[in-house]
Amino acid sequence: MADWREPDVIRVAPVPLYNTFEEVFAFSQFFENALDKQQHIAIAGAGLVGSLLSIYLARRGHQVSVFERRPDMRKQTVDAGRSINLALSNRGLRALDDIGLTAEIKKAAIPMHGRMMHDRYGKLTFQPYGKEGQFINSISRSNLNMVLMDKAESLGVEFSFEQRISSVNLKRPRLTSRIKNQASSK
Ligand SMILES: Cc1cc2nc3c(=O)[nH]c(=O)nc-3n(C[C@H](O)[C@H](O)[C@H](O)COP(=O)(O)OP(=O)(O)OC[C@H]3O[C@@H](n4cnc5c(N)ncnc54)[C@H](O)[C@@H]3O)c2cc1C
């Protein structure tokens, strides 16, 4: 269980509502405007969005704790979840640029210029993803996730794994997580 040092200043970011890197950026700006510095912010979920958001918030001076229901994917293989690879386009690259990770991520990226359609008569049609010379980048989802978590930790973000947030009380504020069938409140 994570050592919760400032239980009276917890904020919970409803991460699953913010599904793209652009939305994370907008959301972190909301925090910038709405919260004083040095707030203690809890994020549920160490997926792509939770990990990226934690970096933006930590850079802005907040203390950030991330709770993830799965084990740490850097230490043991976990279910790949949605898909093994994802396609990173300009939008995602912009968010990574801002935290200085584009070069590292692009090293392992495979350019995808378009898709090939196979019709029932065996005819092939190429559908480009952009203008000539443009492409999107196929990258390993788990690798991107791990790079983001490493970066977040280097900025002081604390990750707690195998902790499923089961309820949140925003008035008090307090959150409850479940660790291997035990409930604990913070
Ligand atoms: C089939 C498929 C293919 C996709 N392909 C692409 C693509 O090619 N390119 C692209 O840009 N996007 C793609 N997407 C969208 C992309 O997956 C999402 O935008 C992105 O994963 C959202 O990140 P997230 O962190 O919000 O969610 P997730 O990556 O799902 O992470 C959520 C995390 O929260 C944890 N969690 C959930 N509930 C709790 C709880 N109660 N307590 C603690 N932890 C919890 C989960 O274990 C998980 O680790 C795809 C989506 C799908 C479904």
The ligand as a Tripos MOL2 file, in Angstrom:
@<TRIPOS>MOLECULE
LIG
   53    58     1     0     0
SMALL
NO_CHARGES

@<TRIPOS>ATOM
      1 C1         -8.8080   -2.0060  -30.3030 C.3       1 LIG1
      2 C2         -8.2680   -0.6060  -30.0650 C.ar      1 LIG1
      3 C3         -7.2150   -0.1490  -30.8430 C.ar      1 LIG1
      4 C4         -6.6960    1.1340  -30.6600 C.ar      1 LIG1
      5 N1         -5.7060    1.5600  -31.4650 N.ar      1 LIG1
      6 C5         -5.2220    2.7970  -31.3140 C.ar      1 LIG1
      7 C6         -4.1890    3.2710  -32.1590 C.ar      1 LIG1
      8 O1         -3.7030    2.5710  -33.0500 O.2       1 LIG1
      9 N2         -3.7090    4.5300  -31.9550 N.ar      1 LIG1
     10 C7         -4.2120    5.3310  -30.9640 C.ar      1 LIG1
     11 O2         -3.7410    6.4650  -30.8070 O.2       1 LIG1
     12 N3         -5.2030    4.8990  -30.1550 N.ar      1 LIG1
     13 C8         -5.7120    3.6820  -30.3100 C.ar      1 LIG1
     14 N4         -6.7160    3.2680  -29.5070 N.ar      1 LIG1
     15 C9         -7.1660    4.1740  -28.4550 C.3       1 LIG1
     16 C10        -6.1980    4.0830  -27.2670 C.3       1 LIG1
     17 O3         -6.1100    2.7320  -26.8570 O.3       1 LIG1
     18 C11        -6.7180    4.9220  -26.1540 C.3       1 LIG1
     19 O4         -6.8170    6.2440  -26.5870 O.3       1 LIG1
     20 C12        -5.7710    4.8720  -24.9450 C.3       1 LIG1
     21 O5         -5.4110    3.5650  -24.5950 O.3       1 LIG1
     22 C13        -6.4680    5.4780  -23.8030 C.3       1 LIG1
     23 O6         -5.5510    5.4680  -22.7190 O.3       1 LIG1
     24 P1         -6.0460    5.3420  -21.2490 P.3       1 LIG1
     25 O7         -4.8240    5.4840  -20.3820 O.co2     1 LIG1
     26 O8         -7.1840    6.2780  -20.9710 O.co2     1 LIG1
     27 O9         -6.7100    3.9250  -21.1600 O.3       1 LIG1
     28 P2         -5.9870    2.5390  -21.0020 P.3       1 LIG1
     29 O10        -4.8060    2.4580  -21.8780 O.co2     1 LIG1
     30 O11        -7.0740    1.5210  -21.1290 O.co2     1 LIG1
     31 O12        -5.4710    2.5610  -19.4860 O.3       1 LIG1
     32 C14        -6.3660    2.5900  -18.3980 C.3       1 LIG1
     33 C15        -5.6260    1.9930  -17.2150 C.3       1 LIG1
     34 O13        -6.4160    2.1640  -16.0640 O.3       1 LIG1
     35 C16        -6.3650    0.9590  -15.2970 C.3       1 LIG1
     36 N5         -7.5840    0.9620  -14.5040 N.ar      1 LIG1
     37 C17        -8.8620    0.8700  -14.9380 C.ar      1 LIG1
     38 N6         -9.7220    0.9550  -13.9000 N.ar      1 LIG1
     39 C18        -8.9650    1.1250  -12.7880 C.ar      1 LIG1
     40 C19        -9.2820    1.2690  -11.3960 C.ar      1 LIG1
     41 N7        -10.5400    1.2650  -10.9390 N.pl3     1 LIG1
     42 N8         -8.2550    1.4500  -10.5140 N.ar      1 LIG1
     43 C20        -6.9720    1.4470  -10.9450 C.ar      1 LIG1
     44 N9         -6.6100    1.2860  -12.2510 N.ar      1 LIG1
     45 C21        -7.6070    1.1340  -13.1550 C.ar      1 LIG1
     46 C22        -6.3030   -0.1440  -16.3440 C.3       1 LIG1
     47 O14        -5.7540   -1.3270  -15.8170 O.3       1 LIG1
     48 C23        -5.3870    0.4840  -17.3910 C.3       1 LIG1
     49 O15        -4.0160    0.1990  -17.1670 O.3       1 LIG1
     50 C24        -7.2380    1.9900  -29.6560 C.ar      1 LIG1
     51 C25        -8.2800    1.5150  -28.8540 C.ar      1 LIG1
     52 C26        -8.8070    0.2390  -29.0500 C.ar      1 LIG1
     53 C27        -9.9540   -0.2360  -28.1830 C.3       1 LIG1
@<TRIPOS>BOND
     1     1     2 1
     2     2     3 ar
     3     2    52 ar
     4     3     4 ar
     5     4     5 ar
     6     4    50 ar
     7     5     6 ar
     8     6     7 ar
     9     6    13 1
    10     7     8 2
    11     7     9 ar
    12     9    10 ar
    13    10    11 2
    14    10    12 ar
    15    12    13 ar
    16    13    14 ar
    17    14    15 1
    18    14    50 ar
    19    15    16 1
    20    16    17 1
    21    16    18 1
    22    18    19 1
    23    18    20 1
    24    20    21 1
    25    20    22 1
    26    22    23 1
    27    23    24 1
    28    24    25 2
    29    24    26 1
    30    24    27 1
    31    27    28 1
    32    28    29 2
    33    28    30 1
    34    28    31 1
    35    31    32 1
    36    32    33 1
    37    33    34 1
    38    33    48 1
    39    34    35 1
    40    35    36 1
    41    35    46 1
    42    36    37 ar
    43    36    45 ar
    44    37    38 ar
    45    38    39 ar
    46    39    40 ar
    47    39    45 ar
    48    40    41 1
    49    40    42 ar
    50    42    43 ar
    51    43    44 ar
    52    44    45 ar
    53    46    47 1
    54    46    48 1
    55    48    49 1
    56    50    51 ar
    57    51    52 ar
    58    52    53 1
@<TRIPOS>SUBSTRUCTURE
     1 LIG1         1 GROUP 0 **** ****
